[in-house]
Amino acid sequence: MTVQVTTAIAAPPHEVYALVADLSRMGQWSPEATGVTWLGGAQGARVGARFRGSNRNGWRRWRTTCTVVSAEPGAELSWESRSFGLPVALWRYVFSPDGAGGTVVTESTQDRRGHLVRVVGAVATGVRDRAPHNAETMRATLERLKAAAERPTG
């Protein structure tokens, strides 16, 4: 199952990519992700870099261990998340020029959970139907990202 959400942002792809690639800021954009801790000496989004993602939904909190699988500045950033060593999801952001100096951003997630992780995950996160929940939080994430990217600097 894959869920994706797209929005247009009036900022160049490399600038929007830089906001997302600074994964330590993900808690500013996402209503569910609260933070990132780099692992194994990693300091940024590079292929193979690992991080621990912290998440929350109401009073429920959980973590995943993630590995960056693509990091192409201005084009794509993706990572695989795992819990207790088992696959959870592949998260991807694709940044495309809109022809007018802006960016079309598509955020997607591919659910990779097996039956056991789906059952345990529903209890741990409080989310029984992950697809519509992800679509809702992804829309909020992209709206917040858009607001930050389009905010005048100075």
Beta strands, then each sheet from edge to edge (+ up, - down):
strand 1: 2-9
strand 2: 33-39
strand 3: 50-57
strand 4: 60-72
strand 5: 76-83
strand 6: 86-97
strand 7: 103-111
sheet 1: 1+ 7- 6+ 5- 4+ 3- 2+
end
